[in-house]
Amino acid sequence: MSSEHPENLLREVAALPALPGVYRYFDAQEQLLYVGKAINLKKRVSSYFQKDHGGTRIGHMVSKIVRMETTVVRSEAEALLLENNLIKTLHPKYNILFRDDKSYPYLRLSAVRKGEASPDISADQFSRVSYYRGAVDKRHQYFGPYPSAWAVKETIVLLQKVFRLRTCEDSVFSNRSRPCLLYQIKRCSGPCVGHASEQQYASDVRDATRFLNGEAQELMREMEARMMAHADKLEFEQAAVLRNQMSALASVLHQQSVETVDERDIDILAVKVQGGRACVNLAMVRGGRHLGDRPFFPAHVEQVVEEWDGADALMAIEQQVLQAFISQHYVDSAMPAVLITSHAVDKHLLDTLSEQAGVRVVHTSQPKEQRRIWLEMAQTNAGIQLARLLAEEGSQQARTRALVQALDLPVDDLERLRIECFDISHTSGEATQASCVVFHHHKMQSTEYRRFNISGIQGGDDYAAMEQVLTRRYARLAEKNSAEDAAKIQEMPDIVLVDGGKGQVSMAKRVFESLGLDVSRIVGVEKGEGRKVGLEELVFADGREKVYLGADSAALMLVAQIRDEAHRFAITGMRAARAKVRVGGSQLEEIAGIGPKKRARLLQRFGGVRGVAAASVEDLMTVDGISLQLAETIYKALR
């Protein structure tokens, strides 16, 4: 074994058992380097230290290993599950990572109450079809997962057209006295007002369930038989309903071309690697219907790319990326009956996942007919999505470089350039908020955005608001009384953008001077003549002349992108705060004697609940319908 590693580590490796398990490698800084699984821990882990991996990715990783942790499990299936749970939660540096925190959306059919028949119409007697995302409740039926919310909503519209199932909330259902618009346009059978019996509606729900389960052709034949039976009995209205359902269903089947394929659930996976990045495109077919696709972009794939070279290597890289996706994705997602992939996948991996899911998975990388068309679509989309990503990243890097050059910034690593931008937003002085957005690593970092509620200033005083937010943001970073605080100064951005001209820049300069910070970091974005986009000028706090970058400048595009994002973030925060204040009118609802009309008059007269709270008893009495006694009640209730 290698003599470059600590003796205790090599002893641990030599003492490992020949059992299935998961291993984790750490460097000298206790950073997790890699998580792997093995059928035989001793054999697999020893191979890292017995071979010369040269300058490859594995070689770089092995050279950094100083500590190891292992977990023995009962089977390879358990090892796979544990490995990918650790990869998803710990994000090791040398694993290919597919980070996707969004759960998949489902279509839900709510459970129906079981019990004795009741003459009263109740919502829980009629199943509701709805969009759902979250934990599964076994009482209800779930169909999916779907690749997007759009796919679920399209399916719901389809079920409304064909089977006329209800989508309304139970509270709406229970309070209907006449049919809603959906009934009028033949998207609902109107069970809320008795236009569909419990038995008729249950039959439609069963048909919809069979359709969602892929039994469309068989369902069409049965509906045709039922239609003919009604016609033989001269029940032409019932026959016409079935005829219309069949017509709508046939139209859907024709659009989806499901007549040419089987009716099982199918996932189609295509991978594309280019420019040091990769995209895995996942397309979903449920019940024979193609529901769309979803792209995934793995992290750390560039380390795998560096390890290989040549055309054959590209195929190996794509296969490795694809297998990493499959092993991570299906640990906590439902396995389909059929898996179609652009590259061959290790049979042992699929067998392990099948065993874990309790589903026998049929896999092919060389499909025919309709399945081949679906795979080609997925491959095309993977290429398009990857090209879009590379174009966006290239554009952002070019913009970052242009701004650094235009401002002559002493930044060696463009990846590390950090910009924070501030904006103030309010409506006539009400609900003033400041926003701070962050640009780092060539993109906006939404998790680092911050909002600041501004108080203690005169409404509409943007300068005072800017002074307050900058002081609150940078006062902590300006303290250097200890080694820890000295390290914090490194968090200071390279550029502090303020949305404004000389006035706002002067205010920012005053704050920075009082905190002992470098004023050369401050840059103001001053609107040009006529406030036209592209004519903005940059204003500096350290006395430099204004800079006009030019309407077509990549640097100005980046500045505008960051400023517009700060403005958007401030506006949405301000509107939410303002709505919260105005919805505070609910405080008025709690006051006896205040109905909708009086509440509306009060809010209109005083401009919101704050104005009502600030009004005197005499002022309140000037509102139509507010007596002395009621004015005193309002005055006391809001104080």
Backbone torsions as a table, in degrees:
resi	resn	phi	psi	omega
1	MET	NA	162.4	-175.6
2	SER	-63.9	138.5	178.2
3	SER	-88.0	-2.2	-178.0
4	GLU	-79.4	-13.0	-175.7
5	HIS	-102.3	156.1	179.9
6	PRO	-57.4	145.1	-178.1
7	GLU	-60.4	-40.3	-178.4
8	ASN	-64.4	-32.7	177.5
9	LEU	-66.9	-45.0	-179.4
10	LEU	-65.7	-33.9	176.9
11	ARG	-66.5	-39.2	177.7
12	GLU	-61.6	-43.1	179.9
13	VAL	-61.8	-44.4	-178.3
14	ALA	-65.7	-27.1	-176.9
15	ALA	-92.4	2.6	-177.6
16	LEU	-65.7	146.4	178.9
17	PRO	-81.3	157.8	177.2
18	ALA	-87.6	59.5	-175.7
19	LEU	-128.0	159.6	176.5
20	PRO	-68.5	147.8	178.9
21	GLY	179.2	-171.8	-178.9
22	VAL	-125.0	138.0	178.9
23	TYR	-120.9	150.7	-179.3
24	ARG	-134.8	132.0	-179.3
25	TYR	-108.1	140.2	179.9
26	PHE	-127.6	151.7	176.5
27	ASP	-97.4	-173.3	-176.4
28	ALA	-65.2	-24.4	178.7
29	GLN	-92.1	12.4	-179.8
30	GLU	65.5	20.8	175.5
31	GLN	-81.6	134.0	179.3
32	LEU	-71.8	122.7	-178.4
33	LEU	-92.0	-44.8	-170.0
34	TYR	-157.9	144.9	172.9
35	VAL	-123.0	130.7	179.4
36	GLY	-140.8	165.4	178.0
37	LYS	-122.5	160.9	-179.3
38	ALA	-155.0	146.3	171.4
39	ILE	-75.1	-35.1	179.1
40	ASN	-127.7	100.2	-175.2
41	LEU	-57.6	-45.5	-176.4
42	LYS	-60.0	-47.4	-177.3
43	LYS	-67.2	-43.3	-175.2
44	ARG	-69.9	-48.9	-176.6
45	VAL	-68.4	-38.0	179.3
46	SER	-60.8	-32.8	-177.8
47	SER	-62.0	-27.7	178.8
48	TYR	-66.9	-34.5	-172.0
49	PHE	-99.9	-8.4	-178.1
50	GLN	-98.0	-17.7	-177.0
51	LYS	-106.6	155.1	174.1
52	ASP	-94.6	107.4	-176.3
53	HIS	-88.7	-2.4	176.5
54	GLY	63.1	-143.3	-177.5
55	GLY	-93.7	22.3	-179.9
56	THR	-76.0	174.0	176.0
57	ARG	-56.4	-45.3	179.5
58	ILE	-62.5	-40.2	178.8
59	GLY	-61.2	-44.7	177.9
60	HIS	-61.0	-42.2	-178.7
61	MET	-65.5	-48.7	-177.3
62	VAL	-60.0	-36.1	-179.2
63	SER	-64.9	-20.2	-177.6
64	LYS	-96.3	-9.3	-174.5
65	ILE	-71.0	125.9	174.5
66	VAL	-124.4	-15.8	-178.3
67	ARG	-146.4	153.0	-177.2
68	MET	-140.2	145.5	171.7
69	GLU	-127.5	143.0	178.3
70	THR	-133.2	152.1	175.2
71	THR	-132.0	120.7	178.4
72	VAL	-86.6	134.3	179.2
73	VAL	-125.6	177.6	-173.9
74	ARG	-85.2	-26.2	-175.0
75	SER	-151.8	168.1	177.8
76	GLU	-66.4	-32.0	178.4
77	ALA	-61.4	-43.6	177.9
78	GLU	-65.6	-38.5	178.3
79	ALA	-62.3	-43.2	178.9
80	LEU	-61.0	-45.0	-179.1
81	LEU	-63.0	-47.3	-179.1
82	LEU	-65.4	-43.3	-179.9
83	GLU	-55.3	-49.3	-174.5
84	ASN	-78.2	-24.9	170.4
85	ASN	-65.6	-41.3	178.1
86	LEU	-66.9	-40.6	178.7
87	ILE	-61.3	-42.9	-177.3
88	LYS	-70.0	-33.6	-175.5
89	THR	-91.0	-31.6	-173.6
90	LEU	-102.6	-16.6	177.2
91	HIS	51.5	60.3	-179.9
92	PRO	-63.4	149.2	-170.2
93	LYS	-65.1	-35.4	-172.2
94	TYR	-104.6	7.5	172.7
95	ASN	-92.5	148.0	170.2
96	ILE	-73.9	123.1	-173.1
97	LEU	-113.3	132.9	172.5
98	PHE	-112.7	96.8	-177.6
99	ARG	-93.0	116.8	-180.0
100	ASP	-149.3	97.8	-174.3
101	ASP	-81.5	-11.4	-177.8
102	LYS	-77.5	131.4	172.4
103	SER	-78.4	157.0	-178.2
104	TYR	-80.5	146.7	177.1
105	PRO	-80.2	151.5	178.2
106	TYR	-128.0	162.1	169.3
107	LEU	-102.0	130.7	-175.8
108	ARG	-118.8	135.3	169.7
109	LEU	-108.6	115.9	-174.6
110	SER	-68.6	153.5	-179.6
111	ALA	-70.5	151.9	178.8
112	VAL	-104.4	139.1	179.5
113	ARG	-66.7	132.2	177.5
114	LYS	-102.9	136.7	179.9
115	GLY	160.8	-166.1	-178.8
116	GLU	-69.6	145.5	179.0
117	ALA	-63.2	142.0	-179.2
118	SER	-124.3	140.9	178.5
119	PRO	-69.1	-20.8	-179.9
120	ASP	-82.7	140.0	178.8
121	ILE	-82.1	128.3	-179.2
122	SER	-130.6	146.3	-177.4
123	ALA	-61.9	-34.3	-176.5
124	ASP	-79.1	5.5	172.0
125	GLN	-90.3	-13.5	-173.5
126	PHE	-127.6	114.9	-176.6
127	SER	-60.2	140.4	-179.6
128	ARG	-110.0	135.4	176.3
129	VAL	-96.4	132.8	-175.2
130	SER	-153.4	161.2	173.7
131	TYR	-78.9	140.0	-177.8
132	TYR	-146.5	141.3	174.4
133	ARG	-143.5	123.6	179.3
134	GLY	145.5	-160.8	-179.4
135	ALA	-68.4	146.4	-175.7
136	VAL	-89.5	133.0	174.3
137	ASP	-103.2	120.0	-172.6
138	LYS	-65.1	-14.6	179.0
139	ARG	-68.8	-27.1	-175.3
140	HIS	-102.2	167.4	175.7
141	GLN	-99.2	136.3	179.9
142	TYR	-124.1	139.4	178.7
143	PHE	-126.4	133.4	-177.4
144	GLY	142.3	-154.7	1.7
145	PRO	-73.0	159.8	177.3
146	TYR	-105.9	150.8	-178.0
147	PRO	-70.4	-20.6	-176.6
148	SER	-156.5	162.7	176.1
149	ALA	-63.3	-35.3	179.7
150	TRP	-58.9	-42.0	-178.7
151	ALA	-63.5	-38.9	178.5
152	VAL	-65.3	-45.7	-176.0
153	LYS	-67.6	-34.8	175.1
154	GLU	-63.9	-39.3	179.2
155	THR	-67.3	-38.5	178.4
156	ILE	-63.2	-42.5	177.2
157	VAL	-60.4	-41.0	178.8
158	LEU	-61.3	-45.5	179.8
159	LEU	-64.7	-32.8	176.0
160	GLN	-66.1	-43.2	-177.8
161	LYS	-67.0	-43.5	-172.8
162	VAL	-86.7	-48.6	-172.2
163	PHE	-108.2	-7.9	174.0
164	ARG	56.8	47.4	178.6
165	LEU	-84.4	151.2	-177.2
166	ARG	-78.2	147.9	176.7
167	THR	-122.2	-2.1	-174.3
168	CYS	-73.9	152.7	174.9
169	GLU	-64.3	154.9	-179.3
170	ASP	-60.3	-36.3	-179.7
171	SER	-65.2	-37.1	177.6
172	VAL	-69.4	-45.0	179.4
173	PHE	-55.6	-45.4	-173.3
174	SER	-71.5	-16.1	-175.9
175	ASN	-113.0	15.0	178.1
176	ARG	-82.7	138.1	174.1
177	SER	-115.4	-13.6	175.3
178	ARG	-149.4	159.7	-174.1
179	PRO	-61.3	148.5	178.9
180	CYS	-87.9	-177.7	-177.6
181	LEU	-62.7	-34.6	-179.0
182	LEU	-61.4	-34.5	176.4
183	TYR	-67.6	-40.1	-178.0
184	GLN	-64.2	-34.9	-178.9
185	ILE	-96.7	16.5	174.1
186	LYS	61.9	41.2	173.5
187	ARG	-109.4	-2.0	179.4
188	CYS	-151.1	144.6	-177.5
189	SER	-85.1	-1.0	175.7
190	GLY	70.7	44.3	179.0
191	PRO	-66.9	-21.8	-177.3
192	CYS	-64.2	-25.7	-178.9
193	VAL	-118.9	18.8	173.1
194	GLY	83.5	12.7	178.9
195	HIS	-78.6	-12.1	174.9
196	ALA	-133.9	127.3	-179.7
197	SER	-73.3	164.8	179.8
198	GLU	-60.7	-37.9	-178.8
199	GLN	-70.3	-43.2	178.7
200	GLN	-61.9	-44.1	-178.3
201	TYR	-66.3	-41.2	179.4
202	ALA	-61.7	-35.5	177.8
203	SER	-64.9	-41.3	178.0
204	ASP	-64.7	-38.5	178.8
205	VAL	-64.6	-41.1	178.1
206	ARG	-63.1	-41.6	178.4
207	ASP	-64.0	-42.0	179.6
208	ALA	-64.0	-39.3	179.1
209	THR	-63.2	-42.9	179.1
210	ARG	-64.5	-39.2	178.2
211	PHE	-62.8	-44.7	-179.4
212	LEU	-66.5	-25.8	178.7
213	ASN	-86.0	2.1	174.8
214	GLY	92.3	12.0	-178.2
215	GLU	-95.4	40.8	-172.1
216	ALA	-64.9	-45.4	-177.1
217	GLN	-66.0	-43.9	177.9
218	GLU	-63.5	-39.3	178.5
219	LEU	-63.0	-40.9	178.2
220	MET	-59.6	-43.7	-179.5
221	ARG	-64.3	-41.8	-179.8
222	GLU	-67.7	-39.5	178.6
223	MET	-64.0	-38.1	177.3
224	GLU	-63.3	-41.9	179.0
225	ALA	-64.1	-40.3	179.1
226	ARG	-67.4	-37.9	178.6
227	MET	-62.6	-45.2	-179.8
228	MET	-64.8	-35.9	178.9
229	ALA	-64.6	-42.1	177.6
230	HIS	-64.6	-39.3	179.9
231	ALA	-64.5	-39.7	178.7
232	ASP	-62.8	-30.5	179.5
233	LYS	-90.9	9.1	-179.1
234	LEU	63.4	24.2	177.3
235	GLU	-93.6	73.4	-169.8
236	PHE	-71.7	-29.1	179.3
237	GLU	-66.6	-44.7	177.8
238	GLN	-64.9	-37.6	178.8
239	ALA	-65.5	-37.4	180.0
240	ALA	-66.4	-37.8	177.8
241	VAL	-60.7	-46.5	179.5
242	LEU	-65.1	-37.3	178.5
243	ARG	-61.7	-43.2	-179.8
244	ASN	-65.6	-39.7	177.6
245	GLN	-63.0	-42.9	179.8
246	MET	-63.8	-38.7	-179.9
247	SER	-64.3	-44.8	179.1
248	ALA	-65.5	-40.4	-179.5
249	LEU	-67.3	-40.9	179.0
250	ALA	-62.6	-37.2	178.5
251	SER	-63.3	-42.4	179.3
252	VAL	-64.9	-45.4	-178.7
253	LEU	-62.2	-37.3	179.6
254	HIS	-65.9	-41.5	-179.3
255	GLN	-64.6	-36.5	-175.9
256	GLN	-89.5	-10.5	179.6
257	SER	57.0	37.5	-177.4
258	VAL	-77.1	-9.5	179.1
259	GLU	-64.3	-21.3	-173.8
260	THR	-97.0	-0.4	-176.9
261	VAL	-130.1	168.4	175.8
262	ASP	-79.8	-179.8	-168.5
263	GLU	-109.8	17.5	-179.4
264	ARG	-84.1	163.1	175.2
265	ASP	-74.2	134.6	-175.2
266	ILE	-134.8	135.9	169.2
267	ASP	-112.0	133.9	178.5
268	ILE	-114.9	124.3	-176.6
269	LEU	-120.0	125.2	176.7
270	ALA	-128.5	138.2	-178.1
271	VAL	-121.8	145.0	177.9
272	LYS	-138.6	129.3	178.0
273	VAL	-119.3	130.9	-179.3
274	GLN	-163.1	142.6	174.5
275	GLY	58.8	31.0	179.5
276	GLY	77.5	5.5	177.2
277	ARG	-124.1	164.3	-178.7
278	ALA	-139.4	153.2	175.0
279	CYS	-135.1	130.0	170.4
280	VAL	-109.1	120.3	-179.4
281	ASN	-101.6	121.8	-179.8
282	LEU	-107.1	116.8	174.7
283	ALA	-107.7	143.3	-175.9
284	MET	-120.2	133.8	172.6
285	VAL	-119.7	122.7	179.5
286	ARG	-125.7	124.5	-179.2
287	GLY	61.5	29.9	179.7
288	GLY	84.9	-2.1	-178.0
289	ARG	-105.6	127.4	177.1
290	HIS	-76.1	119.7	-172.2
291	LEU	-103.1	4.4	-179.1
292	GLY	107.5	-175.4	-175.6
293	ASP	-138.4	175.1	-175.5
294	ARG	-150.1	126.0	-178.9
295	PRO	-88.6	147.8	175.8
296	PHE	-128.7	136.7	-178.9
297	PHE	-120.7	108.1	-175.9
298	PRO	-73.3	151.6	173.1
299	ALA	-93.4	154.8	175.8
300	HIS	69.7	12.9	-180.0
301	VAL	-70.9	-23.2	-179.0
302	GLU	-63.0	-27.9	178.2
303	GLN	-69.4	-32.2	176.6
304	VAL	-72.4	-40.1	-179.1
305	VAL	-61.3	-40.9	-178.6
306	GLU	-62.4	-23.6	-175.7
307	GLU	-78.3	-18.6	-174.5
308	TRP	-117.8	164.6	178.3
309	ASP	-154.9	141.4	177.8
310	GLY	101.5	168.6	-176.6
311	ALA	-65.9	-43.5	179.3
312	ASP	-63.7	-32.4	179.5
313	ALA	-64.3	-37.4	179.8
314	LEU	-58.6	-43.5	177.5
315	MET	-60.9	-41.0	179.6
316	ALA	-66.5	-39.3	178.7
317	ILE	-63.8	-47.2	-179.0
318	GLU	-62.2	-38.7	177.9
319	GLN	-65.1	-40.0	179.2
320	GLN	-65.9	-42.0	178.4
321	VAL	-63.9	-42.9	-178.9
322	LEU	-63.0	-43.5	-179.2
323	GLN	-68.9	-33.2	174.9
324	ALA	-63.8	-40.5	178.8
325	PHE	-63.8	-48.8	-176.9
326	ILE	-60.1	-44.8	-177.1
327	SER	-66.7	-34.0	-179.8
328	GLN	-84.3	-40.5	-173.5
329	HIS	-67.9	-43.5	-172.6
330	TYR	-88.5	5.6	173.1
331	VAL	-67.6	-38.3	-179.4
332	ASP	-125.6	19.4	174.0
333	SER	-124.1	151.8	-176.8
334	ALA	-64.7	134.9	175.7
335	MET	-80.8	133.9	176.9
336	PRO	-80.0	168.8	177.6
337	ALA	-72.1	-29.8	-177.5
338	VAL	-130.1	134.8	177.4
339	LEU	-123.4	119.2	178.9
340	ILE	-110.9	126.8	-176.2
341	THR	-129.0	155.3	180.0
342	SER	-77.4	-16.6	179.0
343	HIS	-133.9	154.7	176.6
344	ALA	-63.0	144.2	-178.2
345	VAL	-121.0	142.5	-179.7
346	ASP	-54.8	121.9	-177.4
347	LYS	-61.2	-36.3	-178.7
348	HIS	-63.7	-38.5	177.7
349	LEU	-61.0	-46.6	-179.1
350	LEU	-65.9	-39.4	178.6
351	ASP	-62.2	-39.6	179.8
352	THR	-65.8	-44.3	179.2
353	LEU	-66.3	-39.0	178.5
354	SER	-62.3	-42.9	179.2
355	GLU	-63.3	-41.4	-179.4
356	GLN	-66.3	-41.6	-177.3
357	ALA	-82.3	-16.3	-177.0
358	GLY	72.7	26.1	-178.8
359	VAL	-130.9	133.4	176.3
360	ARG	-81.4	118.2	-175.5
361	VAL	-101.8	127.6	174.4
362	VAL	-93.1	126.7	-176.3
363	HIS	-121.7	141.6	172.9
364	THR	-148.5	143.6	173.9
365	SER	-113.3	4.0	177.6
366	GLN	-133.7	67.2	-177.0
367	PRO	-73.0	168.8	179.8
368	LYS	-126.8	163.8	173.7
369	GLU	52.5	-127.5	-173.8
370	GLN	-61.3	-38.2	179.4
371	ARG	-63.5	-34.9	177.0
372	ARG	-64.6	-39.2	177.8
373	ILE	-62.4	-43.0	179.8
374	TRP	-62.9	-41.8	179.8
375	LEU	-65.0	-41.0	178.4
376	GLU	-63.1	-38.3	175.9
377	MET	-61.6	-44.5	-179.0
378	ALA	-64.2	-39.7	178.5
379	GLN	-65.2	-42.4	177.6
380	THR	-61.4	-44.5	-179.1
381	ASN	-67.1	-35.5	177.0
382	ALA	-62.0	-43.3	178.2
383	GLY	-63.6	-42.1	-179.5
384	ILE	-65.2	-46.2	-177.8
385	GLN	-65.0	-39.0	179.4
386	LEU	-68.4	-40.0	177.4
387	ALA	-62.5	-39.8	177.4
388	ARG	-62.3	-45.0	-179.7
389	LEU	-62.1	-46.2	-179.5
390	LEU	-63.8	-38.5	179.0
391	ALA	-65.0	-42.8	180.0
392	GLU	-65.0	-45.3	-179.5
393	GLU	-65.1	-41.5	178.5
394	GLY	-63.2	-40.3	179.1
395	SER	-64.5	-43.6	-179.0
396	GLN	-65.8	-40.7	179.1
397	GLN	-65.0	-38.3	177.7
398	ALA	-65.3	-39.0	178.5
399	ARG	-66.1	-41.9	179.1
400	THR	-61.8	-45.8	-179.9
401	ARG	-61.9	-41.4	-179.1
402	ALA	-63.6	-39.4	-179.6
403	LEU	-69.4	-41.8	178.0
404	VAL	-60.2	-41.8	179.7
405	GLN	-70.6	-39.9	-178.1
406	ALA	-65.1	-36.3	-177.7
407	LEU	-97.3	0.1	179.3
408	ASP	52.8	50.9	-177.4
409	LEU	-82.1	141.8	178.3
410	PRO	-81.9	62.8	-178.8
411	VAL	-116.3	115.1	-179.2
412	ASP	-81.8	-40.8	-177.4
413	ASP	-105.2	106.3	-178.6
414	LEU	-60.0	-29.1	-179.4
415	GLU	-60.4	-29.3	-174.8
416	ARG	-90.6	-7.0	-178.8
417	LEU	-57.9	126.6	-178.1
418	ARG	-122.6	127.9	179.1
419	ILE	-125.2	132.0	173.0
420	GLU	-117.5	134.3	-175.6
421	CYS	-125.1	137.1	-176.9
422	PHE	-117.2	144.7	176.5
423	ASP	-145.3	149.7	179.4
424	ILE	-113.3	138.7	-179.7
425	SER	-143.0	140.5	176.6
426	HIS	-164.7	170.3	175.1
427	THR	-121.9	105.2	-178.9
428	SER	51.7	39.7	177.2
429	GLY	85.8	-6.1	-177.5
430	GLU	-90.7	141.5	175.3
431	ALA	52.1	52.8	179.2
432	THR	-67.7	130.9	176.7
433	GLN	-136.6	149.6	172.2
434	ALA	-113.9	144.6	178.6
435	SER	-118.8	148.8	173.9
436	CYS	-130.4	119.3	176.7
437	VAL	-114.2	155.4	-172.2
438	VAL	-124.8	131.6	172.9
439	PHE	-112.5	124.1	-176.9
440	HIS	-157.2	149.1	-179.0
441	HIS	55.4	38.0	176.0
442	HIS	69.1	16.1	179.1
443	LYS	-155.7	163.6	177.6
444	MET	-71.3	135.1	-178.4
445	GLN	-107.1	86.0	-171.9
446	SER	-62.9	-26.9	-180.0
447	THR	-69.5	-15.9	-179.6
448	GLU	-100.9	2.1	178.1
449	TYR	-64.2	150.4	176.9
450	ARG	-139.6	146.9	172.1
451	ARG	-117.1	146.0	-179.6
452	PHE	-127.1	120.8	173.8
453	ASN	-77.1	124.6	-176.4
454	ILE	-96.3	128.3	-179.5
455	SER	-139.1	165.5	176.2
456	GLY	75.9	18.0	178.0
457	ILE	-125.0	164.1	175.5
458	GLN	-73.2	135.2	-178.0
459	GLY	-54.7	130.6	178.3
460	GLY	89.4	-1.4	-179.8
461	ASP	-85.1	90.7	-176.9
462	ASP	-67.6	-31.4	-180.0
463	TYR	-65.8	-44.9	179.1
464	ALA	-65.1	-36.6	178.1
465	ALA	-65.0	-41.8	179.1
466	MET	-65.8	-40.2	177.8
467	GLU	-60.0	-42.9	-177.8
468	GLN	-66.5	-44.5	-175.8
469	VAL	-69.7	-39.7	179.1
470	LEU	-66.7	-38.5	177.8
471	THR	-64.0	-45.8	-179.2
472	ARG	-66.2	-34.2	-177.1
473	ARG	-75.3	-39.8	-169.0
474	TYR	-110.7	-3.9	-179.6
475	ALA	-61.4	-41.9	-179.3
476	ARG	-64.7	-40.8	-177.9
477	LEU	-70.4	-22.0	-177.1
478	ALA	-81.5	-12.1	-179.0
479	GLU	-80.1	124.8	-177.0
480	LYS	-126.5	37.6	-174.5
481	ASN	-79.8	-7.1	179.8
482	SER	-145.2	169.1	178.1
483	ALA	-61.2	-36.0	-179.8
484	GLU	-65.1	-42.7	-179.9
485	ASP	-68.0	-33.7	178.6
486	ALA	-63.6	-35.2	177.9
487	ALA	-68.7	-32.5	-176.7
488	LYS	-66.2	-24.6	-178.6
489	ILE	-63.0	-21.1	178.0
490	GLN	-66.0	-17.7	178.5
491	GLU	-74.6	-11.7	-179.7
492	MET	-60.0	136.2	179.0
493	PRO	-71.2	158.2	176.2
494	ASP	-72.4	-32.7	178.9
495	ILE	-133.5	133.9	171.4
496	VAL	-110.8	105.8	-179.6
497	LEU	-89.1	132.8	172.3
498	VAL	-121.2	136.7	-178.3
499	ASP	-81.9	91.3	-178.4
500	GLY	165.4	172.1	-177.5
501	GLY	-98.1	-139.1	-173.1
502	LYS	-58.7	-38.0	-177.2
503	GLY	-62.5	-50.8	-179.0
504	GLN	-67.5	-38.0	178.9
505	VAL	-64.4	-40.6	178.0
506	SER	-62.7	-40.1	177.9
507	MET	-64.6	-43.5	179.0
508	ALA	-62.9	-39.3	179.1
509	LYS	-62.0	-42.4	-179.9
510	ARG	-62.5	-40.5	178.5
511	VAL	-64.9	-44.7	-178.0
512	PHE	-65.6	-39.5	178.9
513	GLU	-64.9	-38.1	179.7
514	SER	-68.8	-26.6	179.9
515	LEU	-94.4	-5.1	179.9
516	GLY	74.8	31.0	-178.6
517	LEU	-102.3	161.8	-177.2
518	ASP	-74.6	114.1	-176.2
519	VAL	-74.5	-13.7	-179.7
520	SER	-68.3	-13.8	178.0
521	ARG	-74.2	-18.5	-172.0
522	ILE	-83.3	128.0	176.8
523	VAL	-133.8	126.9	177.2
524	GLY	-100.4	147.4	178.1
525	VAL	-107.9	101.6	-176.1
526	GLU	-95.9	129.2	-179.4
527	LYS	-67.8	145.2	-177.5
528	GLY	-83.0	-170.2	-178.5
529	GLU	-60.2	130.1	-179.2
530	GLY	69.8	11.2	179.6
531	ARG	56.1	30.3	-178.3
532	LYS	-78.9	140.9	178.1
533	VAL	-67.2	134.8	-179.4
534	GLY	100.0	-10.7	179.8
535	LEU	-105.7	10.3	-178.4
536	GLU	-63.9	149.2	175.7
537	GLU	-121.8	150.5	178.6
538	LEU	-96.9	131.6	-178.7
539	VAL	-113.7	137.0	-174.5
540	PHE	-114.2	148.6	-178.2
541	ALA	-86.5	-14.5	-175.6
542	ASP	-95.6	14.1	174.6
543	GLY	95.0	-3.8	177.7
544	ARG	-65.5	154.5	177.8
545	GLU	-67.8	155.6	175.7
546	LYS	-59.2	151.9	179.2
547	VAL	-124.5	127.7	172.2
548	TYR	-106.4	116.8	-173.4
549	LEU	-83.5	-22.0	-177.4
550	GLY	102.8	141.8	-174.7
551	ALA	-60.8	-31.5	-177.2
552	ASP	-96.9	8.6	-176.3
553	SER	-70.4	132.7	176.2
554	ALA	-64.6	-32.9	178.9
555	ALA	-65.0	-43.8	178.6
556	LEU	-65.3	-35.5	177.7
557	MET	-60.8	-39.6	178.5
558	LEU	-68.2	-44.6	178.4
559	VAL	-59.4	-44.8	-179.8
560	ALA	-64.7	-39.1	179.3
561	GLN	-61.2	-45.4	-178.5
562	ILE	-69.0	-43.9	179.8
563	ARG	-62.4	-44.2	-179.7
564	ASP	-63.9	-35.9	177.7
565	GLU	-66.9	-39.3	176.7
566	ALA	-63.7	-40.2	179.9
567	HIS	-66.4	-44.2	178.7
568	ARG	-60.5	-44.3	-177.8
569	PHE	-65.5	-39.4	178.8
570	ALA	-67.8	-42.4	-178.5
571	ILE	-62.3	-46.7	-178.6
572	THR	-63.9	-38.6	177.9
573	GLY	-66.5	-42.5	179.5
574	MET	-63.5	-43.3	-179.4
575	ARG	-64.5	-38.4	178.6
576	ALA	-65.7	-41.4	179.0
577	ALA	-66.6	-40.8	179.7
578	ARG	-65.4	-41.8	179.0
579	ALA	-63.1	-37.8	-179.9
580	LYS	-64.2	-40.4	178.2
581	VAL	-64.8	-43.3	-175.9
582	ARG	-74.9	-34.4	175.1
583	VAL	-66.5	-18.9	175.1
584	GLY	-56.5	-8.1	171.6
585	GLY	-56.1	-16.8	176.3
586	SER	-61.6	-23.8	174.3
587	GLN	-61.1	-34.1	178.4
588	LEU	-70.3	-33.1	-178.9
589	GLU	-62.1	-27.7	-177.2
590	GLU	-78.4	-7.2	-178.6
591	ILE	-89.8	124.6	179.6
592	ALA	-60.1	132.3	178.4
593	GLY	96.4	-4.9	178.4
594	ILE	-104.4	106.7	177.2
595	GLY	-99.4	-175.0	-177.6
596	PRO	-57.6	-42.0	-176.5
597	LYS	-68.6	-45.8	180.0
598	LYS	-66.2	-39.0	179.2
599	ARG	-62.6	-42.3	179.3
600	ALA	-63.2	-40.7	179.6
601	ARG	-64.3	-41.8	-179.6
602	LEU	-63.8	-47.5	-178.5
603	LEU	-65.2	-36.9	179.6
604	GLN	-69.1	-40.6	-177.7
605	ARG	-67.4	-42.8	-172.2
606	PHE	-106.0	4.6	173.0
607	GLY	74.6	18.6	179.1
608	GLY	135.9	173.1	-174.8
609	VAL	-68.4	-29.1	176.9
610	ARG	-63.4	-42.1	178.4
611	GLY	-63.8	-39.1	177.9
612	VAL	-63.6	-43.5	-178.4
613	ALA	-64.7	-31.6	-178.5
614	ALA	-83.0	-12.7	-175.8
615	ALA	-75.1	149.1	176.4
616	SER	-82.5	169.9	178.7
617	VAL	-59.9	-41.1	-179.5
618	GLU	-63.8	-40.8	179.1
619	ASP	-64.5	-40.2	-179.4
620	LEU	-63.8	-34.5	-178.3
621	MET	-69.3	-15.3	179.7
622	THR	-75.6	-12.6	179.2
623	VAL	-81.9	134.4	-177.5
624	ASP	-58.1	125.3	176.7
625	GLY	95.8	-4.3	-177.9
626	ILE	-100.4	110.5	179.7
627	SER	-84.0	173.2	178.4
628	LEU	-59.9	-46.2	-178.7
629	GLN	-62.5	-43.3	-179.7
630	LEU	-68.7	-37.1	178.1
631	ALA	-62.9	-40.8	178.1
632	GLU	-66.5	-36.9	178.2
633	THR	-64.4	-43.2	179.0
634	ILE	-64.7	-43.8	-177.7
635	TYR	-59.1	-43.6	-178.7
636	LYS	-73.5	-36.7	-175.9
637	ALA	-67.3	-31.7	-176.0
638	LEU	-95.6	10.5	177.9
639	ARG	-125.0	NA	NA
